[in-house]
Each structure stands twice: as structure tokens, then as C-alpha cells.
């Protein structure tokens, strides 16, 4: 039994999307935080911070509804008044941001801050919102680009926050199902505990399939072709985008999925071969189950197969 978009959207609305008005509420809180930081900078120009930009899944419109005691994550790029020579001094980057935030929120406890290789995290207890402040050192000769710390504590990565947002927006404008498919695949990833399959990778693989095959005919077919693509390619097919231009040489990594704003950044290189195989095997299982579900005649059997892919919370009606 094939499911209609209305039936799949029911699950997305009830279990995956933020409740009505919550996304705006969280974005307003991020704007409030940025406003307070900007006000402090206007009062005191010694903080060496030049600007902020919202980024991440909350802005892209692909964030999942938090479960249990988990909060929602928001990302903010923080542009620093530093030379490119300082781009690898992670301690300096974090200290600049931490000094500013502490000046604005002197009452927050040490437990509300979490310094990670790539970001400085702030937890807001009342709302459950977690904000990751990502330091960016601008590249003067390339407006809109900057150096961002690597999550693996390796060399900084050149990126364009606006370029990545524009990339996702373009795919979403071309296919109204794109953001919904991202949410569904992220839910599958979480249910199957495929933590290595990061959200940005999911977005890029779905974008590549859309570029190659066009918009999804419907949500069920969009999911099936995603799982089938991974099953057949085993994530060994090199992926690049029109935004990359002509790519003459590819990295020699096992998994090659190029960052659409920087062809020298292979977003897939972090995947180990064991992780790649785990993702591939789970995708094949998901494809087999959804394919079987589409041919079964019983509604109950169909739903049970979908539940085995997306968890026991999967439902298509009250």
C-alpha cells in the first residue's frame, strides 16, 4: 500500500516538525541574543567581533522536534576581527567569544558553557535552547568567505555561511519536498543510530539526487530513491555540484562529497569505511522494507514496515 503525501506529512507534522510557532519563538530568542551581543559591542569596541549570522538546521527549516529532555540547537556564525594568521589559534577564537558572552550574561554558570573543537555552546535553561557560536575569521580577498575551525581539530576550513544557506534554499525552491525529505532521513538516521551520518551529508546527498533526477514525484518515492541511491552507490560515487564549477581533481578519500561552496573541502572524508558500510547496509534494509510496504495490501502491515524504518512513533492518522 503506497502512502500519500498527506499521510506521510501527518507523521512529519505530529512527530518531526517543531510545534506551531516554536520555530519563530526560537529564532526570536536567537535574534534577542544577537541583539544583546551587538549592543555590548557598540558600547565597547574592544571585543574584536564584527558581526553575526544565523545558520544551521533551525534557519534552514530542517530541524527535528526535540524529544524528552533534549533541547533545540541553533547555530550562529561569529565573525572575528582577526588576521588570517590567527585562524588556527582555537584558544584565542573561543576566548574572544567567551569574553563577549560573559560580559552580556555574567550571571550564567560555567555549566551553561561548553567549549568544543569547533564551537562555543551556550545553554538557556528556561527555553531549553542550545546556541552554538561558531568563530569565523574572514578572508579579505574573498568577501563572504571565512575560515572556520574543524571539528576534528585539524586545519581550519574555508566556508561561506551564506553560500551554504543559498545552496539549501535553491534546492528547496526547486522541490517543495526537499526539506521534508531531509527531516525524514534525519529521523531514520536517529532511529537506526547512525550518528556518523551528519545532517549536512544528508542534505548534500539528497541535493545530489535531486540535481541528477529532478524533484521527487512524492515523499514515498523520494525516500525510496534516496535509500536506493545509497544501496547502489555504497557512497563510493564521487559527488560534486554545479556550484563547484569544473572540478579537475578529486580527493583520494573513500567517500567524496564536496562542499558546494568549497570544492577543496570533502565533507565525506570523516566517514570511516566501517561507518560507510553501516550506513549502506541500513539504507538497503530501509529500501527493501519501504518497497515491500508499497506492494502489501494490508494497511496494518504497511504501517508496521514503516515503523521499522522510522520508529514506533510513525503514524498516518489519529
N, C-alpha and C positions, 0 to 999 in steps of 0.2 A: 504494500500500500504506500503510494507516494504521498508525502506530506505537502500541503500547500504552504506558500509563504506566510499566510495568515496564521497557520498552526505553529510554524517554527517561530515566527515573530512573537507569538504568545509566550513561549518559553523565554525568549530573549528579554521581553518586557518584564516578565514576572521574576526572573532569576538572574539576569546578566546586566541589564542596564541599571544605572542609578535611578532611584525613585524620582518621580516627577518633581522638578525644581531643585533637586540636590546638586546636580552638576553646576548650575548657576550659583547656588549657595557656596559651593567650594571654590569656584572661580572668583567669586566676590571676596572670599576670605584671602585668596592669594593676592588679589588686587590690593586689598587692605594692607597686607604685609608689605608688598612692594611700595605702596604709598608711604608707609611709615619709614621704610628704609630710605626712600628718596628724600623725605623731609629731613631726616637726620643728616644726609649728605649735603643738603642745601645749607643746613646750619653749620656744618663743619666739613670743609673740603679736604680734610687730611686722610680720608678713608681709602683713597685710591680705587674707588669703584665708579664706573662711568655710566652704567645702565643695567637694565634687567629685561628679560624676555621670557614669557611663559612658554613652556614646551612640554613634551611628554604626552601620555595617553589621555589625560584629562582634557587637554587642549585639542588633541586630535579627535576626540569624541569616540575613543575605543576602550576606555577604562571599564573594568568589571565592577559590579556591585560588591562591596566588601562583605565578608562572611564572619559571623561570630564577633570576636573582639578585634578583628583586623580593621584598620582604618583605610582611608583612601590616600593614594600617593599623588603628589603634584610636583612637577619639575620646574625650576626656574634657572635660566642661564644668567650668570652674574658676570658682567664684562668688567675687567680689571684694567687699571691704568698702569700697565707694566710693559716692559720691552719683551720682545720675543726671546731674548736671552734668559728670561726668568720663567719660561713656560714649564720647565721641568722641576722647579722648586715647589713641590707639592705642599710642603710645610708652610711656605710663605703664602701660597694661594689660599689655603684653608685659614691661616691666621688672619689674613685681611678680612675675609668674610665673617669669621667668628667674632672679631673685634667689633665690626659694624653691628652684627646681630645682637651681641651682648649690650651694646650701647642703647639699642632700641628696647630690648627685653631683659633688663638687669635682674628681674625677679625670677626668671626661668632657672630651673635647677640644671645641674650638669647632666642629669639623666635624660633631659629633653634634647640633648645634642648628641649626634652620632657622626663621628668623622670616619668616612670610608675612603678607599683609594681614589674614587672619582668625585665624590660629593661630600657636602656637609649637610647632614639631615637635622631637621627641627621637628619636634613633635608637639602638636597642640592638643592638650588633654581634653578640653571641653568638646571639641568637634570631632576628634579622632583623626584630624588631617595631619599627614606627614608631608613636609615640604623638603625636597632635595635641592639644595643650592649648588649649581654646577659652575665652577670657575671657568671662564673663557678669557684667554689672552688674545686680543685682536691682532690680525695680520694687516698692517698698514697698507701694503701694496695690493691687498685683495679685500676690498670692502665687503662686509657681510660675513667674512670668514674669520675663524679664530682657532687657537689651539686649546684643546680640551684634555684633561687628564685621562689616562687609560685606566679602566677598571682592573687591569692585570698588572698595574704598576710598571708598565713598560713605557716606551716613548709616547709623548702626547700625540693626540690625533687631530688632524686638521678637519674642521667641520664647518657647516653653515646651518645654524639652527633654523633660520627662515627658509633655507633651501629644502631642508627635510620636511618642514611643515607644508611647503608648497607642493612637494612631491606627493605626500599623502592626500592633500586636498585635490590635486589633479586626478588621482585615481578614484577618489570618492565622487568627484563630479562626473566622471565618466561611467561609473557604475554605482547606483544607489545602494547596492547590496554590499559594497566593499567593507564598510565599517562593521556591518552586522556579521559578515563572514570572519573578520578579524576577531570580534568578540567570541564567536562560536569556537573558532580554532584555539583561542587562548583558554577557553573553558575546557576543551578537550585536553589541551596541554596540562592544565592543572589537575584534572581528574586522573590522568594517566601518570602524573608526577614526572613529567619531562621538563624538569627545571632548566636544563641547558638550552632548551628551545626558546630563546628570548623573544620578547614581543616584537622587537624591531625586525628580527629574522622572519617571523611570521608575516609581518606587514610586507616585507620585501618579496617573499615567495608568492604571496597572493597577488602582489602587484605584477610580478613577472608573468604569472599565469594569465592575468587579465590582459597584459600587453600582447601576449602571444595568441590568446584565444578569444579575446573580446570580453564584453561584460557577461556576467553569469546569467544564464537563462532564468534561473530561480535559485533559491537558497539551497535546496537539497542537491541540485546538480552542481552548484558552486562548491559545496563541501566535498562531493564525490570526486570532482575533478582535481581538487586540492590534494586529497588523500591518494588518488591515483597517480598524480604527478610525482609525489614523493616516493610512492611504491616503485614506479618505473624508473625514475632518475636516480633513486637512492641518495639524493642530494649530492651527486657527483657531477651533475651538469653545471658548467660554469654560467653564472648569472650576471649579466650587466644590463644597463638600462639606457634608453636614448639620451637621458641626461648626462651619461658618462662620456658621450661622444664616441669617437673611434678609439677603441682600446686595442693597442697593438700587442701588448704583453700582459699575461695574467699571472697572479701569484702562483706559486707551486704548492700551495696548501691543498689538503684533501678536499675540503669544502670551500668553494669560492663563490661568494655572494657579495658583489661590490656595493659599497655605499654610493647611492645615486649622486651625492654631492662631492665625492672624493674617490675616484677610481683606484687610488693607491691604498685605500682602507678596505681590506677584506673583512666584512662583518662576520663571515662564517668561519674564520680561522680558529676561533676559540673552541669549536666543536671537536672533541676527540673522536677517533674512529668508533670507539665503543658507544659514545653518545649518538653519533650519526646512525649507527645500526639500530640502536634502541628506538630512535625516532622513526626510522624507516619501518621497522617491524610493527610498531604500534599503528602507524599510518596504514599499513597493509591490512591489519586487523580491522581498523575502523572502516576502510573502504569495503571490505568483504561484508561487514555487518550492515552498513547502510545500503549496500547493493542488494543484499538478501532482504532487508526490510522493505525495499521498494517493490519487491515481487511477491511478498506474502499477501494473503487475502485477509488475514485477521488483524483487526486494529490492535488488540492486546499484544500480539506477538511483535507487531511493528514497533509499538512503543517500548517494549522490553529491549529490543535490539538498539533503539536509540538511547535508552537509559544506560546500556552497557558501554556506550561511547561517551555520553555527556553526563553521566552520573544519575543518581536516583531522583534528583530534583527535576529531571526532564519531564515536562508535561505540555499538553497542547490545548488544554481546556480546564475550566473549573471543575 
